[in-house]
Amino acid sequence: MSDILAPRKRNMLSSKIVHITTVHPSTDARIFVKECRSLYHEGYDTVLIARHEGPASVDGLSIRALKPARNRFGRMFWTGLRALCLSLKEKACIYHFHDPEFIPYAILLKLLGKKVIYDVHEDLPRQMMDKLWMPKYVRFLASALAAFTEWFGALFFDAIVAATPHIAQRFPENKTIIVQNFPIIEEFEHTNAMPYSSRPNLIAYIGIFAKKRGIEEMVQAVSIVAQHRDARLVLGGFFSPADLQKKMQDKPGWKQVDERGYLSRQGVLNILNQSKIGLTTLHPTPAYVKSYPVKMFEYMAARLPIIASDFPLWKEIVGDSGCALFVDPTDPRAIAEAIDRLLSHPEEAEAMGRRGRDLVINRYNWRNEEIKLLALYGRLVPVATLKKQTLAL
């Protein structure tokens, strides 16, 4: 935590803030693990409104539960309305929301005189263009509508928190900050990692298992490698859509897969501490080529060598550090060759992992991003609240 910001902690002990998500679970890494915890440790009375089994207090953070909706319409309307009602009950000084579908309700909060922050995790207009199941003209209209909705909402909101520099370009510069989703270094320091030389030939992929995220090519690549050496793909996450699971299980290469389902943060760390390689071979869709892959940074933090999609931005991110091999993500043989190279040269692979770790420590870590988030909150906390609290002390 920044020493410059630390003295403000005493003045903020009773400043209540509310984070709202109608889409993400209460354990979401960006929302709960990083942002809410950072704000709580800075001294804010932090409340999270999210999908949860019931009201709870976790690590000092108060959680107000939202029931999961039965369908998308229910989530956008009833869950959003419920989240708005819960938000108003808190009488907070700042409302920080994380989902574009909550924009209409967030505008209502602003019209009621509240301070509102929009946290933009994804490039929604580009995502709409990726939905190939839609006719092209529908995708274009959906993308344009998404862009307009976010632009219109930004006129009302007090601040925009963008997850990447590319996302930030779509919003007013004078009210937008970039807070990237980089790893918390400490998460990867107190773990019981196996010595690299003692690990089995496990290749890790953490995230959503989807066609455009390269699940088919990853499975096929590991099956190619397994023809001449022992190797397994270990997966942590979930399928999207759900029926893709059965299709993948029917493929010959699935016998080389260890699927562990959706995992807690400790479960993710356990996989990374046992693996030799981290995979992130997303397809070159409009949304992905400009993205900052969260799991790539986590692999680096866990000292794993990386095999990644050969996107220009991703190559720029790691620069000449030599911590990754870049491949055509649509070519299983290219992925297999990269896996085989790393498994054949374990000392080189381990050195690549160390270089990636150094890059995270020096640049791509949550500590650097936290400073920007806390500075934003320091500017938005009402002056009257600060004066009242200072007098009370």
Phi and psi in degrees as a GROMACS rama.xvg file:
@    title "Ramachandran Plot"
@    xaxis  label "Phi"
@    yaxis  label "Psi"
@TYPE xy
-66.4054  131.897  SER-2
-65.486  -29.224  ASP-3
-63.9135  -38.2243  ILE-4
-88.8423  -19.9861  LEU-5
-57.271  -39.5165  ALA-6
-59.1905  -23.1144  PRO-7
-72.8864  -12.2428  ARG-8
-58.3107  -41.3723  LYS-9
-62.872  -33.1992  ARG-10
-80.0721  -9.93123  ASN-11
-112.08  7.83609  MET-12
-59.5923  -26.3218  LEU-13
-112.528  16.1098  SER-14
-84.5154  108.007  SER-15
-86.2853  135.942  LYS-16
-128.585  152.077  ILE-17
-126.928  127.062  VAL-18
-102.157  137.584  HIS-19
-128.075  129.01  ILE-20
-143.669  127.895  THR-21
-97.8322  -5.9573  THR-22
-111.501  -48.0002  VAL-23
-81.5455  153.205  HIS-24
-72.0622  163.819  PRO-25
-65.6625  -17.7061  SER-26
-94.7789  8.72501  THR-27
-50.2784  133.95  ASP-28
-63.1684  -44.5186  ALA-29
-70.2457  -47.0233  ARG-30
-73.3336  -56.8798  ILE-31
-84.0843  -55.9661  PHE-32
-65.6326  -37.7237  VAL-33
-99.6208  -67.6191  LYS-34
-67.0244  -53.1437  GLU-35
-62.8302  -43.0367  CYS-36
-64.9897  -40.3931  ARG-37
-61.0561  -43.7057  SER-38
-67.9013  -39.2175  LEU-39
-62.5854  -45.387  TYR-40
-69.8582  -19.8794  HIS-41
-79.3607  -10.2869  GLU-42
113.461  2.48255  GLY-43
-79.057  142.085  TYR-44
-75.4808  101.468  ASP-45
-105.295  127.292  THR-46
-120.947  134.983  VAL-47
-115.899  124.653  LEU-48
-102.967  115.188  ILE-49
-162.043  172.465  ALA-50
-64.711  123.519  ARG-51
-160.264  161.402  HIS-52
-67.8973  -29.4006  GLU-53
179.768  173.643  GLY-54
-55.5441  140.02  PRO-55
-156.865  166.51  ALA-56
-125.398  118.842  SER-57
-122.903  118.583  VAL-58
53.9666  35.0522  ASP-59
87.7884  -9.24357  GLY-60
-91.7836  134.285  LEU-61
-85.9644  131.51  SER-62
-115.467  127.289  ILE-63
-104.28  122.658  ARG-64
-83.478  138.766  ALA-65
-111.032  134.082  LEU-66
-75.813  138.104  LYS-67
-61.0615  137.589  PRO-68
-78.7743  155.944  ALA-69
-77.7654  -25.2737  ARG-70
-153.591  175.889  ASN-71
-62.4327  -40.1012  ARG-72
-62.3778  -44.4964  PHE-73
-61.3098  -38.6608  GLY-74
-66.8466  -41.1716  ARG-75
-71.8326  -33.388  MET-76
-98.5865  -67.4242  PHE-77
-69.1006  -43.8116  TRP-78
-66.0215  -39.2632  THR-79
-62.8885  -42.3287  GLY-80
-64.6331  -41.3022  LEU-81
-62.8427  -43.2813  ARG-82
-62.7287  -38.2147  ALA-83
-62.8187  -45.429  LEU-84
-62.1321  -44.0346  CYS-85
-63.9985  -37.123  LEU-86
-63.1233  -45.6181  SER-87
-64.7856  -31.2675  LEU-88
-65.1695  -25.6344  LYS-89
-76.4835  -22.499  GLU-90
51.681  51.5248  LYS-91
-85.9419  168.307  ALA-92
-93.1512  -20.8969  CYS-93
-140.002  137.644  ILE-94
-118.904  121.758  TYR-95
-120.894  110.528  HIS-96
-114.73  160.358  PHE-97
-125.81  4.35512  HIS-98
-131.871  132.495  ASP-99
-60.823  -28.8265  PRO-100
-69.1183  -13.0777  GLU-101
-89.5875  -1.96858  PHE-102
-53.5462  -47.1362  ILE-103
-57.9914  -39.6761  PRO-104
-71.6341  -34.8674  TYR-105
-66.5786  -35.4002  ALA-106
-63.6784  -39.616  ILE-107
-60.7647  -42.1533  LEU-108
-58.1499  -43.2934  LEU-109
-66.2605  -40.5095  LYS-110
-65.4012  -22.5778  LEU-111
-85.8594  5.67987  LEU-112
92.6096  13.0434  GLY-113
-88.5416  156.298  LYS-114
-87.7582  130.079  LYS-115
-129.845  133.983  VAL-116
-118.544  133.907  ILE-117
-106.172  119.524  TYR-118
-98.776  111.769  ASP-119
-99.6926  105.638  VAL-120
-81.9104  -34.5499  HIS-121
-129.687  160.253  GLU-122
-86.9255  87.6006  ASP-123
-60.2892  -46.0179  LEU-124
-57.8812  -40.7003  PRO-125
-68.5585  -35.7194  ARG-126
-60.6445  -39.1246  GLN-127
-60.8986  -36.1497  MET-128
-71.6581  -17.3925  MET-129
-82.2206  -12.0886  ASP-130
-81.8641  83.7113  LYS-131
-68.1345  -15.4027  LEU-132
-72.3285  -14.5947  TRP-133
-87.5253  147.143  MET-134
-58.4329  150.876  PRO-135
-58.3695  -40.9703  LYS-136
-67.5271  -31.8855  TYR-137
-69.1825  -41.3628  VAL-138
-60.5458  -42.2483  ARG-139
-63.0236  -44.877  PHE-140
-65.3875  -41.7673  LEU-141
-63.6287  -40.0794  ALA-142
-65.1201  -43.9189  SER-143
-64.3666  -40.0716  ALA-144
-64.9335  -41.9637  LEU-145
-62.0531  -43.9724  ALA-146
-63.0328  -43.1757  ALA-147
-65.2065  -43.1567  PHE-148
-59.9519  -44.892  THR-149
-69.2136  -38.5004  GLU-150
-63.2696  -44.7403  TRP-151
-64.2164  -43.6804  PHE-152
-62.2095  -37.9837  GLY-153
-61.8249  -24.1121  ALA-154
-63.6627  -28.615  LEU-155
-92.2824  -36.5242  PHE-156
-73.4408  151.979  PHE-157
-76.3447  -29.4565  ASP-158
-157.448  153.794  ALA-159
-118.874  129.697  ILE-160
-109.013  109.891  VAL-161
-98.38  138.019  ALA-162
-78.806  -17.3386  ALA-163
-144.435  159.419  THR-164
-60.6988  -36.1699  PRO-165
-63.8787  -42.4534  HIS-166
-62.8677  -40.5449  ILE-167
-60.0569  -27.9523  ALA-168
-62.8079  -20.2957  GLN-169
-86.9317  -1.60631  ARG-170
-123.905  160.835  PHE-171
-57.7116  127.213  PRO-172
-61.9616  -33.7946  GLU-173
-72.5956  -13.5838  ASN-174
-126.584  16.4078  LYS-175
-117.029  133.187  THR-176
-122.905  156.761  ILE-177
-105.815  118.792  ILE-178
-124.067  101.942  VAL-179
-84.8583  158.253  GLN-180
-90.5941  56.0466  ASN-181
-83.6304  160.933  PHE-182
-68.2515  154.223  PRO-183
-85.4812  111.947  ILE-184
-55.7784  -41.375  ILE-185
-61.0081  -27.0555  GLU-186
-60.9011  -28.5465  GLU-187
-104.629  9.01408  PHE-188
-100.177  -28.4561  GLU-189
-110.958  55.978  HIS-190
-123.888  156.231  THR-191
-95.6784  67.8803  ASN-192
-73.5215  139.011  ALA-193
-69.6984  145.819  MET-194
-55.5251  138.789  PRO-195
-56.7241  -40.7745  TYR-196
-68.1726  -18.641  SER-197
-94.7986  -4.23135  SER-198
-77.4518  148.547  ARG-199
-70.9097  167.668  PRO-200
-79.2976  68.6397  ASN-201
-98.3841  133.197  LEU-202
-111.778  120.272  ILE-203
-97.1131  139.422  ALA-204
-134.376  123.71  TYR-205
-116.692  127.884  ILE-206
148.195  -154.3  GLY-207
-89.0127  134.287  ILE-208
-91.8984  102.344  PHE-209
-142.526  157.947  ALA-210
-59.5691  -46.8267  LYS-211
-74.1727  -8.91701  LYS-212
-96.4041  5.83348  ARG-213
86.856  18.986  GLY-214
-61.3468  -40.1377  ILE-215
-65.476  -44.1104  GLU-216
-67.1762  -37.1605  GLU-217
-63.7147  -45.6079  MET-218
-62.7752  -43.934  VAL-219
-65.4258  -39.3134  GLN-220
-63.387  -44.6372  ALA-221
-66.3533  -34.9487  VAL-222
-66.2416  -32.3501  SER-223
-66.8823  -46.272  ILE-224
-62.354  -38.4717  VAL-225
-67.7819  -9.85611  ALA-226
-69.8864  -23.0565  GLN-227
-132.452  -0.422608  HIS-228
-155.259  155.507  ARG-229
-70.0245  122.958  ASP-230
-158.281  143.903  ALA-231
-138.172  147.143  ARG-232
-97.7009  122.938  LEU-233
-108.485  126.8  VAL-234
-113.587  136.145  LEU-235
-129.018  113.027  GLY-236
156.671  -145.65  GLY-237
-149.642  160.303  PHE-238
-85.3845  144.376  PHE-239
-145.002  113.6  SER-240
-73.4413  167.334  PRO-241
-61.7908  -34.1498  ALA-242
-72.0596  -7.35411  ASP-243
-66.8354  -26.4261  LEU-244
-57.631  -48.307  GLN-245
-63.1801  -40.177  LYS-246
-63.6205  -39.4828  LYS-247
-71.6271  -37.6083  MET-248
-65.3813  -22.2033  GLN-249
-83.3997  -7.94702  ASP-250
-80.4755  145.472  LYS-251
-56.6143  -36.5328  PRO-252
-72.2706  -9.4242  GLY-253
-64.0309  -22.1305  TRP-254
-67.0146  -14.7686  LYS-255
-94.8934  11.1271  GLN-256
-109.872  136.216  VAL-257
-114.061  96.2411  ASP-258
-92.1386  120.95  GLU-259
-107.609  1.64123  ARG-260
74.8976  -168.469  GLY-261
-71.3972  132.582  TYR-262
-120.252  152.797  LEU-263
-71.1927  172.26  SER-264
-60.1791  -39.1426  ARG-265
-66.3632  -36.1724  GLN-266
-62.3347  -40.7804  GLY-267
-62.1471  -46.1706  VAL-268
-61.8803  -37.7897  LEU-269
-60.5396  -42.3022  ASN-270
-63.291  -47.6485  ILE-271
-64.3093  -33.1462  LEU-272
-74.241  -11.4187  ASN-273
-107.885  -10.8863  GLN-274
-95.775  163.759  SER-275
-107.223  -19.4738  LYS-276
-144.296  145.081  ILE-277
-111.03  130.22  GLY-278
-106.44  136.052  LEU-279
-148.095  84.7974  THR-280
-114.666  65.2589  THR-281
-70.5281  150.048  LEU-282
-73.4593  156.012  HIS-283
-78.167  64.6356  PRO-284
-86.2124  161.707  THR-285
-55.2298  -35.175  PRO-286
-75.0611  -39.2804  ALA-287
-77.3441  -34.5218  TYR-288
-65.9078  -19.4845  VAL-289
-107.561  8.66142  LYS-290
-88.2187  162.052  SER-291
-108.495  102.964  TYR-292
-70.1109  112.754  PRO-293
-56.8862  -45.2467  VAL-294
-66.1838  -28.9761  LYS-295
-60.9755  -42.2151  MET-296
-68.854  -34.1086  PHE-297
-69.5551  -38.2386  GLU-298
-58.7886  -44.2104  TYR-299
-62.3497  -43.7002  MET-300
-61.978  -31.2024  ALA-301
-88.2838  9.2674  ALA-302
66.0466  33.1956  ARG-303
-99.8832  137.965  LEU-304
-68.0845  149.854  PRO-305
-116.005  142.331  ILE-306
-114.231  118.79  ILE-307
-133.712  161.276  ALA-308
-61.864  143.67  SER-309
-84.1702  53.7092  ASP-310
-81.8333  138.891  PHE-311
-54.8391  -40.9689  PRO-312
-63.5002  -41.6595  LEU-313
-66.4031  -38.0673  TRP-314
-63.9821  -37.4353  LYS-315
-66.7608  -37.0465  GLU-316
-60.1773  -46.8239  ILE-317
-86.5579  -16.0339  VAL-318
56.3231  -135.433  GLY-319
-99.7697  25.873  ASP-320
-68.8449  -24.8708  SER-321
71.0021  34.53  GLY-322
-102.831  0.0231981  CYS-323
-144.882  153.708  ALA-324
-109.75  132.59  LEU-325
-107.446  135.66  PHE-326
-136.841  163.96  VAL-327
-71.7469  113.46  ASP-328
-68.8134  -13.0601  PRO-329
-94.6022  3.97542  THR-330
-114.041  99.1576  ASP-331
-57.5527  -34.9633  PRO-332
-67.8073  -37.4176  ARG-333
-64.7977  -40.8199  ALA-334
-64.6476  -43.7765  ILE-335
-61.0313  -41.8993  ALA-336
-63.509  -39.0345  GLU-337
-66.5261  -41.9095  ALA-338
-60.373  -46.9092  ILE-339
-62.5014  -39.0266  ASP-340
-61.5568  -45.5279  ARG-341
-68.9227  -39.7025  LEU-342
-69.6598  -27.6154  LEU-343
-79.8563  -20.0233  SER-344
-128.639  71.0741  HIS-345
-62.3977  -33.0945  PRO-346
-68.0029  -41.4827  GLU-347
-63.6221  -42.3776  GLU-348
-62.4845  -42.7712  ALA-349
-64.4104  -39.0986  GLU-350
-64.6919  -37.6458  ALA-351
-60.8602  -41.6233  MET-352
-62.0493  -39.5538  GLY-353
-65.3735  -38.7927  ARG-354
-66.6559  -38.1921  ARG-355
-63.7119  -41.7715  GLY-356
-59.8391  -43.5035  ARG-357
-60.9026  -37.8198  ASP-358
-65.1023  -38.6584  LEU-359
-67.4385  -44.6643  VAL-360
-60.9624  -40.5195  ILE-361
-84.4926  -25.6118  ASN-362
-139.107  -53.9421  ARG-363
-95.4464  68.2413  TYR-364
-135.616  156.742  ASN-365
-64.97  -29.6712  TRP-366
-55.7325  -41.8976  ARG-367
-67.8453  -36.6475  ASN-368
-75.1792  -34.6769  GLU-369
-57.6935  -39.239  GLU-370
-57.992  -41.0659  ILE-371
-68.5111  -40.4132  LYS-372
-63.8918  -45.7097  LEU-373
-66.0098  -35.8726  LEU-374
-64.4497  -39.2754  ALA-375
-60.862  -47.5703  LEU-376
-63.3327  -36.288  TYR-377
-60.6203  -33.1701  GLY-378
-77.0798  -30.3526  ARG-379
-91.4974  -18.0097  LEU-380
-62.5644  127.652  VAL-381
-55.0684  136.415  PRO-382
-59.9492  -38.9421  VAL-383
-60.8191  -37.924  ALA-384
-64.9256  -43.0742  THR-385
-64.5974  -42.9061  LEU-386
-62.9833  -43.1394  LYS-387
-62.4569  -42.1256  LYS-388
-70.2525  -38.3604  GLN-389
-63.8707  -40.5804  THR-390
-63.8051  -36.4612  LEU-391
-65.622  -32.4269  ALA-392
